Amino acid sequence: MAVKVLHIHSNDIRDEQYNRFDAKYFIVNDFFDALATKQKFEVATLESLKEQIVSGSYIDTYTAKEQGIPYLRVGDIKPFSFDENEDDFVYVSPKVDAKIKIKENDILIARTQATIDKLGTASIADVHNSGWATSQHTTRIRVKENKISPFYLLAYLNSKFFKAQTALASHGSTRVEFTHSQLNKVRVFIPEKELYNEIAEKVKTVIDYNRQALNLLEEAKAIFKKTISLKKINEKQPCFQTDLLSLKEFDIWNATCHLPFYADNEKEIKTKFKTVTLGEIANIKKGDEVGSNNYDVYINKTNTDYAFIRTSDIVNNEIDLFPDYFIPEGIYKTVNQELKTNDILFTKDGKIGQIAIVTNADKAIIASGIARIRVKKNEFNITPDYLFTVLSVKETGYNPAIRRTVIGTTIPHLREERMKQIAIPIIDKDTIQTISQKVKTAFDLKAKRKLLIDEVLNELNNEYEKYK
């Protein structure tokens, strides 16, 4: 292990604005001081580039989705885009102060986090997110667009250039925090015009692909829901009755499993359509635990490392490119998961029912809380794309999964044997093809988006590594 020795004059320590006395703080500053002398980059502080740096506000009064706007919190901020899973959103009154609402091309970062490694992830708002509210643990950056492109800055804030500078953040008793004054001092390295413009244009395309893909998935789900047209059942029934035979057949003896909201929903599907069980048309295999001693974080990631995907790392129906942890290639070969393009991932522990499709741009190992579902050749025209749609719709995916979930020692748990029982409706061939094509196009866009993000970050991170 290399040891870096840095000589700091006592006057520099005494004069440091935040009274910092940790070695990493001065090492990072020294590195960026040295990098700033290189002629390849233009160097500017974020303070000189921003129009505004503003934090959101604490709001503890939530409202229903129909009456509110999404309230973005730290967990909703993912690299390059927000996590738009509605199950994770809370909603607040649209009458909240305008200063905590984001506009198109505003950048939002996590201002506080439990550890340095998780600090500073940056997302950008598109026209769809414009007007959403932001919490007190997030910071909105609005740039002077005549000084810097928000799309280039977004890439920079997700690169190792910025991740290294998050070490300058303050350490509290339980969390780390990037104050506004510290954020203002962040140095932004701007490359020659050709590379700068190329990165900005690629990031614009990344944002566009993301929105196109999300819209296509919503269209596919809407077609499927219209086709099955299930009647609404009251979710909150104060009491109900069932019979002993139903209890014995289902073989889970708790009241939730037999709620009419769940049980009648499944009966209707089986009455209206021919169905096959998930186990008949797919192989299901859970992931692996690789041991925390094998974890590493993004700042140390190498090109041969694999993303380690836990239940919290499925975002917008895809594998997160930037999970908390990465795993060495040797561990990947040991567990031998062999994830393939078009494999479906379904979370079965803790946060049940999060779903994704593996694309050709993914390089990952899945944790044991996730099941890999691989469609077998079948006579029912069921494609991975159609099955993904069925499992991503609450009535046919989430609800049957929750009905079969039991509470373990500490967390909800869905066994693979129970997953195999989920009924998959067989609708007409043409509609299956229409749905499948929309989903396939969406995930093609998601794969292209990921490849572009990789290109952008490699261009920036390679420059960082040269001087590291």
TORKE-802507 format. One record per residue: residue in one letter; x negated, z negated, y negated of N, C-alpha, C in turn. Coordinates in steps of 0.1 Angstrom, whole numbers, plus 5000, padded with zeros to 4 digits. Atoms other than C-alpha are relative to their C-alpha. Layout:
BEGIN
aXZYXZYXZY...
//
This chain:
BEGIN
m499250005012500050005000499150004988a500849995013498650114966500349894991v499850105010498149844940499750064986k500349955013498449954904499649884990v500550105010496449754878500250054986l499749965014497549774842499649884991h500550105010495849594813500950004988i499150015012498249474786499549904991h500550095010497149314754501049894998s499150115002498648974748500950024988n499249985012499849084714501250095003d498949914996501949364731501149925007i499050084993503549104753500849914990r499450085010504248874723501050084991d499249915009505649164702501150075007e498949934993507949294729501349954996q498750035006511449304715500949905009y499150084991513149154746499349895007n500850114994510448904755499850025015r500249974986509849074788498649965005f501350054995507148934810500050045015d500149954987507549144842499150125001a501049894999504849384854500650145000k499449874998507249664863500450064986y499649955014508549684827498950074993f501149955007505149744813499450125007i500449884993504149984841500850124997v499149885003507150204835499850054986n500349965013506550204798498750084999d501349945001502950294803500150145006f499849874994503950584826500650104991f499349905009506350734801499250024987d500949985012503950674772499050125004a501049904996501350884792500750145001l499349884998503951144801500450074987a499649955013505051184765498850074993t501149935007501551304756499850145006k500149874994501851604780500750114991q499549895009502451934762501150085006k499049924993504852074787501449964996f498750055004507751864774500249984986e499650065013509551804742500649865004v499650134997510251434740500949954989a499150055010513251274723500649875005t499250124996514950934724501450035001l498549984999518550914734500749974987e499450045013519250754700500050124991s500149895009518151074683500950125004l499249894994520351294706501549975000k498650044998523551094707500850004987e499150025011526551104685500649865000q499450144998527950784700499549955013i500150074988527050534726500949884999v498950105001530050314732500449955014s499550064987531150074760501550005000g498650014999534650054773500549864997s499550135003536849744771500649945013y499450074989538149484795501550004998i498550005000541849534803500449945014d499650074988543549304828501550025003t498649974998547149434825500150155005y499949864995547749734848501450045001t498649955000550749954851500150105012a499849904989552250204876499350134996k500649875002550650544880500850094990e499049925008553750714865500049974985q499950045014553550514833498649994993g501350035005549750494829499050115001i501149914999546350664827498949935008p501050074992543450604851499049924991y501050095006541050324841498750005008l501249984993537550414850499149885001r500950124999535350134864498750055007v501349964995531850134877500050075013g499949944986532850224913500550144999d499449865001534550544900498950104995i501149925006531250674885499150055011k500949944990529450904909499250114994p500849905006526651144902500750144998f499549875004527951454883501550004999s498550005001531651364888500649875003f499350134997534151084891500650005014d499250014988535650964923501449994996e498649995004539251074919500949965011n499150054990540650904950501049904993e499050075007543950774936500249865006d499850134994544050484961499049904994d500950095006541050334943500249984985f499850015014542350384908500949884996v499050085006544050134886500450074987y499549935011546150244857500449914989v499750085011546550114822500950084990s499149935010548850194792499350114993p500649895008548150524775499849964985k500150055014548350324742498849924998v501350075003544950164747499250064989d500849955011542450194719499450145003a500649874998541350554715498550005002k501450005000537750454712499549985015i500550024986537650364750500550125009k499649884993539050704760499050105000i501049904999536850974772500550144996k499749865003536851344760499250095009e500849904993535751654777498650014996n501550005002531951664781499449874996d500650135001531551294775499449965013i500750054988529051134799500349855001l499850144998529850804814499049955010i501050064991527250574830500449865004a499850144996527350244849499049924991r500950085009526049994823499549875007t500450124993525949694846500150025015q500049984986525249674883499449875007a500650114993524249424910498550015001t501549984999520749574914499650124991i500649895007518449814895500350135007d499949884992518750064923501350074998k498749945002522450124916500350024986l499749995015522150124878499850144995g500249885007522650434857500550135005t499349874995524650684877500850064989a499449935011526050944854501050105004s499049904998529351144855500450064987i499649935012530851384830501550035001a498649975000534451434820500350154998d499549865003536151774823501349994993v498750005007539451874808501049925007h499150084991541251704837499949854997n500250145002539751364830500149964985s499950035014540051384792501249914997g498950095004542051094778500049885009w500050124991541250844807499349894993a500650125007540250494797498849955008t501350044994536950324804499949844999s500250145000536049964814498849954993q501150065008533649724797498750015007h501349994993530949774824499550155000t500449865001530750154816499650034986t500449955013529050324787500250154998r499849865003530150654772499050054990i501049935009527550884757500650134996r499549875006528751164734498850054992v501249955006525851384723500350094988k499949895010525151604693499650135007e500249884992525551934710499050104993n501149925007523252104684498649955003k501350064996520551874697499750015015i500250004986521051874734501350045007s498849974992523452014760500449885008p499650114991525551744777499850035014f500249974986525151934809498549985004y501450034997521351914807499849855001l500250145000521551554798500649935013l499450054988523851484828499050015011a501049984990521251634851498949904999y501150095002518551434835500349855003l499650144997520451104838500249975015n499950024986520851164875498750035007s501349974994517151244880499149885001k501050114999514151034888499449964986f500450035014513151054851500749884995f499250115005516050834842500049885009k500050124991516150624874498849914998a501150085002512650514867500149914988q499950085012513550404832501149895001t499050114999516450194844499349865003a500850124998513649944853499849924986l500150075013513649864815501249924997a498850075003517149714818499749855001s500150155000517649334813500649955013h499650074988518049104843500749874996g499250125002520848844840499949915013s500050094989521548564864500550065013t499449944988523648784888500050154999r500049865001523449134874498950064991v500949945009521249384856500950084990e499249945011522449544823499250084992f500749915010521449834802500849984987t499350025014522249724766499950134993h500049885008522949984740498650024993s501349995007519649914722499050055010q500949954990517749974755500350145004l499649864997519750284762499650104989n500549915011518950424728498550035001k501449974999515250394736499650085012v500449924988515450594768499550134995r500749875004513150894765500550115009v499549884993514551234774498950114999f501149905000511951494784500750135002i499349875001513151844776499050115003p501049904996511352134794500150134991e500049875007510652484781501450065001k498749955002513752674770500650075013e499449934989514152894801500549905011l499650094990514252604825501149914995y499050085007516352394801501450075001n498749924999519052674799500550025014e499649984986518952734836500749885006i499450134995519652364844501449984994a498750025007522452344818501150095006e499049914994524152654832500449975014k499750044986523852534868501049885000v499150125000525452204859501450034995k498649965004528352374841500750065012t499449944988528952564874500449895009v499750114992528752244893501349934997i498750065005531552094872501250095003d498949914998533652404875500350015015y499749994986533252424913500749875005n499350134996534252054916501550014997r498649995003537452114898500850105008q499349904992538352434916500249945015a499850054986537752264950501149895001l499050114999539851954942501450064998n498749945002542652174930500550075012l499749934987542552384962500549905011l499650104990542752074983501449944997e498750045004545751954964501150105003e499149894997547452294968500350005015a499849994985546852285006500949885005k499250124996548251925009501550024995a498649975005551352034988500750095009i499449904991552052325011500449935013f499850074987551752105042501249904998k499050105002553951825027501450074998k498749935002556652075017500550065014t499649954987556552225052500649895009i499550114991557051895070501249934994s498850055007559451765044500649875006l499550134995559751405056500849924991k499150085008562451185043499249874995k500750135006561350885021500649885007i499650124994561550555038499549884991n500450115009561550225019498849925007e501350064995558050075023500249855001k499950145001559049725014501349955005q498850054995561749615037499849855003p500250144999562249235037500249965015c499850044986563349225074500450135008f499649894991563849465104500049945014q500150044986564249445141499550125009t500549904990562749625171500349955013d499750054987563049605208498849985008l501150044991560849475236499250125005l500649884995560249825250499050064990s500949945010558849955217498749924998l501250085001556549655215499050035012k500949984989555249715250499450145000e500549875000554850085246498950024989f501049995011552850055213498849915003d501050104995550949755227499149944989i500650085011550049605193501149914996w498950105002552049285188499949944986n499950065013552149245151501150074992a498849945007555049305127499750134992t500349885009553249555104500150135008c500049884991552849805133501350065002h498649964997556549815138500950024988l499249985012557749845102500650145001p499349875000560350125099499250104992f500749915009558150265071498950085009y500949934992555550345098500650065012a499449954988557550375130500950114999d499149905002560350585117499450134995n500749885005557950815099499450085012e500649934988556250895133501150065008k498949954992559550935151500550134994e499549885007560651195125499150125002i501049894997557451395129500250065014k499949964986557851405166501350075003t498749944998561551495164500150144994k499949875007561151785139499050105004f501149914996557951935153499549975014k500850024988556151995185498749934995t501250075004553151755183499050005012v501050034990549851705201499349884995t500850115005547751395200498650044995l501449965005544451395181499050005011g500950014988542751305214500050135008e499949884992544051625230499250124994i500649885007542551865204498649974994a501350035007539351675192499249905008n500950104995536351485204499849904988i500250105010535951155185498849915004k501250084997532650965183499749924987k500450085012531650675160498650024996g501449995004528450665140499249885005d500950104996525550425143499549914989e500750085009523950135126498550015002v501449974999520250195118499149894996g500850125004519149855105499650014986s500350005014518649765069498550014997n501549995002514849755074499650154999n500249855002515150145075500550064988y499449955013516950175042499050034990d500849985012515350325012500950064989v499149975012516750404977499650144995y500149865005517050734958498650024993i501249985008513950684936498850025009n501049984990511850674968500350115010k499649904991513650954986499050115001t500849884997511651235002500950115004n499249884996512751585011500550005014t499750014985512851495048501049895003d499150114997515051185044501550055001y498649984998518751175054500849904992a499050105007521651025034500649925011f499350104991523050715052501449984995i498750005006526750745048500849885006r499150114997528850425049501450034995t498649975004532650395043500150024985s499949995014532050365006499450134995d500849885005530050695005500850135003i499249884999532950935011500850014987v499549995013533951064977500650144998n499349885002536551324968500050095013n500049934987536751425005498850065004e501249954995533151485009498949895001i501150094999529851315018499349994986d500750025013528251164987498650045001l501449965000524951334979499149894997f500950105005523651014964500649865005p499650134996524650714986499049894996d500950115004523050374981498750015008y501250014991520550435010499750145006f500549894993518550705026499149955012i500750044988516950705061499050105004p501049914997513750855074500450105012e499749904990513851165096499949955014g500250064987512550975126501249935005i498850074996515650755127501150105003y499049894997517851065125499850055014k500349944987516151205156500349895011t499750114990516550865174501549995003v498650024998520250835169500750125005n499549874994520851205177501550024998q498549985003524251235159500350155000e499749865000523951605154501350044993l498849965008526651635127499950154998k499949855002527851995124500950034989t499149955010529452195097501450005006n498650004996533252155099500449875008d499650134994533051805116500849934989i499150085009535751585101499549855001l500450145000534751225091501249924996f498850095003537350945091499649865001t500450145000536650585081500949925008k499250084991537850345107499749854999d500250145002536450005095500149974986g499950055014537149815063501050094992k499249915008538350095041500550125008i499549914989540550285066500550134993g499349875003541450655063499450084989q500749915009538950795039499550125008i500249884991538351155051499150104992a500949905006535751425045499850115011i500549904990534451755061498650024997v501549985001530751805067499850154997t500349875004529452115049498650045005n501349964996526352325056498949954990a501050055010524752155025499849855003d500150144997525051805041498849975010k501150044992522051625056500249845001a499650145001523351285067500049945014i499750084988523651005093501249914996i498850085003527050825095499849865006a500050134995527350455099501149985011s499050024989529450295127501449984995g498750015006532350245104500750134998i499549875002532950615104500150075013a499849924988534350835132499850154997r500149855001533251195137501050075009i498949934993536151415147499650155001r500449864998535151755162501150075007v498849934994538052005169499550085012k500249924988538052155204500750135000k499249884999539152505212501449965006n498650034996542952485215500950114999e499149895000545952695220501049994989f498950035010547852555190499650064986n500549945013545852745162499649894990i500450115009544652405149498550024997t501349985005541552455128499549874994p500550125006539252185114500649984986d499550015014540652275079501549955001y498650054999544252225090500149865004l500050144995543451905109499649914988f500450085012541651775078501249984991t498850015008544851845058501049905005v499150094993547051665083499549854998l500650145000544751355083499849954986s500250045014544351355045501349974993v498750035005548151335039500449865005k499750144996549350975039501049995012e499050014989552451035061499550035014t500449954987550551205089498549955003g501350044998547051055085499849854998y500350135004546650735066501049905007n499050104994549950565077499949985015p500250024986549550635114498749925003a501250074998545950505111500249854997i499850145004546950185093500949935010r499150064990549750135119499249955012r500850034988547050125146498849914997t501150085004544649905127500249865003v499950154998543949545137498949944991i500950075008542149285117499049935009g501050074992538849175133499649874994t500450135005536848865124500150004985t500050005014536548975088500650124994i499649885006537649335083501050085009p499149924992540349585094499150105009h500749914991539249795124500950095008l499249904992540650115140499150055011r500749954988539450185175500250145002e499949864997538750535186501150035009e499049974991541150505214501450004994r498750005008543950425189500150134992m500049885008542950715167500550125008k499649884992543450955196501550015002q498549994998547150865197500750064988i499349945012547851005162500650135003a499249874997550451285164499750104990i500349895009549451615149501150105001p498949915000552451835140499550155001i500349864998552252205151501050084991i499149925009553752415122499750145003d500149854997554052795121498650054997k501449955000550852995125499650054986d500349955013551053165091499749894990t500350115009551252835072498749935003i501350064996548352695092498950084994q501049915005546352995082499849994985t500150015015547252965045499449874996i500650135003546452595044498550005004s501450004995543152655064499250084990q500849925009542052925040499749934987k500250075013542552715009498949885002v501050104997540652425025498650055002k501349944998537852645037499350044987t500549965013537452795002499549884992a500350125008537452444987498649945005f501250064995534652325010498850104999d501149905003532652645005499549974986l500450035014532752554968499249874999k500750135000531752194975498650025005a501449974995528752324995499250064990k500749945010527752554968499649914988r500350105010528052274943498949915004k501050094995525852044964498650074999l501349935000523152314967499550024986l500449985015523152374929499549864995i500550135004522851994924498649985005d501450014994519851994948499050084992e501049915008518252284929499749934987v500250065014518752114895499149885001l500850134999517351774906498650035006n501349964995514551934926499150054988e500849955012513452114894499549894991l500450115009513451794874499149905008n500750104993512251554901498650055004n501349954997509351784910499049984988e500850035012508151754874499649854999y500350155000508451374877498949975009e500950034990506551364909498550044997k501349955004503651564894499249894993y500750105009502851274870500249865005k499750134995504050984891498749925003
//
